[in-house]
Amino acid sequence: MKFRAIVLATTLILTGSFATLAGAQAASREVRGPIWISVPTSAKPLQSIQVKAPETGNLTITVTGTVVYEHTLGTEGNYCLQLSTASGNVGGCVPDAGSDSAIRSYVAAEFATTVPGFGASAQYSIVRTWPVTAGTTYTFYLNGYETGFNSAWLFQPAITAVYVPDTLAP
């Protein structure tokens, strides 16, 4: 009889512990592709992800891929990509302004012409964390533009949202 009571008590404790653990686990969602996304000459959303926060905590958003561009000798070119909660926002793309959620690249006019149909490429990665409230739906955008290139594309772009429970105190 005593053994059954110990087993029952242990089962109840473990069941409660597993339920608490399950509520505190991270969750993720990923959007991939299409394989190629054309980068426009004016700021526009290129990719987005919508996520509903399961609990109050943080969402870490990661965007990755490769920018492929065709460049002609004698022409300056640049591109900018920014992760934002606002569609089309590229406010962090201002030169020397600094941003934790934007990347900007410049190709000088003196750079050689790229091979037509192949171009040059640069990998990109932006990671940013936002605090979130339980039950609220959030949309995150990868916005971008290019100027001065013959063409520019994102190759194999991906955007991932990871929910992280709780918040670390400083």
C-alpha positions as CSV (number, residue, x, y, z in Angstrom):
1,M,0.0,0.0,0.0
2,K,2.8,2.4,0.9
3,F,4.5,1.6,-2.4
4,R,1.3,2.5,-4.4
5,A,1.1,5.9,-2.5
6,I,4.8,6.6,-3.4
7,V,4.2,5.7,-7.1
8,L,1.0,7.8,-7.2
9,A,2.7,10.8,-5.6
10,T,5.7,10.5,-7.9
11,T,3.4,10.3,-11.0
12,L,1.5,13.4,-9.9
13,I,4.7,15.4,-9.3
14,L,6.1,14.4,-12.7
15,T,2.9,15.1,-14.5
16,G,2.8,18.6,-13.1
17,S,6.5,19.1,-13.9
18,F,6.0,18.0,-17.5
19,A,3.1,20.3,-18.0
20,T,5.1,23.2,-16.7
21,L,8.1,22.3,-18.9
22,A,5.9,21.9,-22.0
23,G,4.5,25.4,-21.4
24,A,8.0,26.9,-21.3
25,Q,9.5,25.4,-24.4
26,A,10.5,27.4,-27.5
27,A,8.6,27.1,-30.8
28,S,9.6,28.0,-34.3
29,R,8.2,28.7,-37.8
30,E,10.1,29.1,-41.1
31,V,9.2,30.6,-44.5
32,R,11.4,29.6,-47.4
33,G,11.5,30.8,-50.9
34,P,10.6,31.2,-53.6
35,I,14.1,30.2,-54.8
36,W,14.6,33.6,-56.5
37,I,13.1,37.0,-55.5
38,S,13.8,40.0,-57.7
39,V,15.1,43.0,-55.7
40,P,13.2,46.2,-56.9
41,T,14.7,49.6,-57.5
42,S,12.4,51.1,-54.8
43,A,11.8,49.9,-51.3
44,K,9.3,47.1,-51.1
45,P,8.6,44.0,-48.9
46,L,10.5,41.0,-50.4
47,Q,9.4,38.3,-47.8
48,S,7.3,38.2,-44.7
49,I,6.4,35.9,-41.8
50,Q,3.4,36.1,-39.6
51,V,3.6,34.6,-36.1
52,K,1.2,34.4,-33.1
53,A,3.0,34.6,-29.8
54,P,2.0,31.5,-27.7
55,E,3.0,33.3,-24.4
56,T,4.6,36.6,-23.4
57,G,8.3,36.4,-24.1
58,N,10.5,37.1,-27.1
59,L,10.5,36.3,-30.8
60,T,13.9,36.0,-32.5
61,I,13.6,36.6,-36.2
62,T,16.4,35.5,-38.6
63,V,16.6,36.2,-42.3
64,T,19.3,34.5,-44.5
65,G,20.1,34.0,-48.1
66,T,22.3,35.3,-50.9
67,V,22.1,38.5,-52.9
68,V,23.1,37.9,-56.5
69,Y,23.7,41.1,-58.7
70,E,24.9,42.0,-62.1
71,H,27.1,45.1,-62.3
72,T,28.6,47.1,-65.1
73,L,32.0,48.8,-65.0
74,G,31.6,52.6,-64.6
75,T,28.3,52.4,-62.7
76,E,28.0,52.5,-58.9
77,G,25.6,50.1,-57.4
78,N,24.1,49.3,-53.9
79,Y,21.5,47.3,-52.2
80,C,19.9,47.4,-48.8
81,L,17.9,44.8,-46.9
82,Q,16.1,45.6,-43.6
83,L,14.1,43.4,-41.2
84,S,11.1,45.4,-39.9
85,T,7.6,45.2,-38.5
86,A,6.5,47.7,-41.1
87,S,6.1,46.8,-44.8
88,G,8.5,48.7,-47.0
89,N,10.5,50.3,-44.2
90,V,14.1,50.8,-45.1
91,G,14.9,53.6,-42.6
92,G,17.9,51.7,-41.3
93,C,19.5,51.8,-44.8
94,V,20.9,55.3,-44.4
95,P,24.7,55.3,-44.8
96,D,26.6,55.6,-41.5
97,A,23.4,55.8,-39.5
98,G,23.8,52.3,-38.1
99,S,21.1,49.8,-37.6
100,D,20.7,46.5,-35.8
101,S,18.3,45.2,-38.4
102,A,19.6,46.4,-41.8
103,I,22.5,45.6,-44.1
104,R,23.7,47.8,-46.9
105,S,26.3,47.0,-49.6
106,Y,28.0,49.3,-52.0
107,V,29.8,48.4,-55.3
108,A,32.1,51.1,-56.6
109,A,32.0,52.2,-60.3
110,E,35.6,50.9,-60.7
111,F,34.6,47.3,-60.0
112,A,34.8,45.1,-63.0
113,T,31.7,44.1,-65.0
114,T,30.2,40.9,-63.7
115,V,29.6,38.0,-66.1
116,P,26.1,38.4,-67.7
117,G,23.7,35.7,-66.4
118,F,26.0,34.9,-63.5
119,G,26.8,38.1,-61.6
120,A,28.4,38.3,-58.2
121,S,27.0,37.2,-54.9
122,A,27.1,38.0,-51.2
123,Q,25.4,36.1,-48.4
124,Y,23.3,38.0,-45.9
125,S,22.0,37.3,-42.4
126,I,20.0,39.6,-40.1
127,V,19.0,38.5,-36.6
128,R,16.8,40.6,-34.3
129,T,14.8,39.9,-31.1
130,W,11.4,41.6,-30.3
131,P,9.5,41.3,-27.0
132,V,6.0,39.8,-27.6
133,T,2.7,39.5,-25.7
134,A,0.8,36.3,-25.5
135,G,-1.9,35.8,-28.1
136,T,-0.8,38.8,-30.3
137,T,-0.1,38.2,-34.0
138,Y,3.0,39.8,-35.4
139,T,4.2,40.3,-39.0
140,F,7.8,40.7,-39.8
141,Y,9.1,41.9,-43.2
142,L,12.3,41.7,-45.1
143,N,12.2,44.9,-47.1
144,G,14.8,46.0,-49.7
145,Y,15.8,47.8,-52.8
146,E,18.8,48.1,-55.2
147,T,20.1,50.9,-57.4
148,G,22.6,51.0,-60.2
149,F,22.7,47.3,-60.9
150,N,21.6,45.6,-64.2
151,S,19.6,43.3,-61.9
152,A,19.6,42.0,-58.3
153,W,18.0,38.9,-56.8
154,L,17.7,37.1,-53.5
155,F,18.6,33.5,-53.9
156,Q,17.2,30.8,-51.5
157,P,15.9,33.4,-49.0
158,A,14.5,32.1,-45.6
159,I,12.9,33.9,-42.7
160,T,12.6,32.1,-39.4
161,A,10.8,33.1,-36.2
162,V,11.7,31.4,-32.9
163,Y,9.6,32.0,-29.8
164,V,11.7,32.2,-26.6
165,P,9.8,32.1,-23.3
166,D,10.5,34.5,-20.4
167,T,13.0,37.2,-20.5
168,L,16.5,37.3,-19.1
169,A,17.1,40.0,-16.6
170,P,20.1,42.3,-17.3
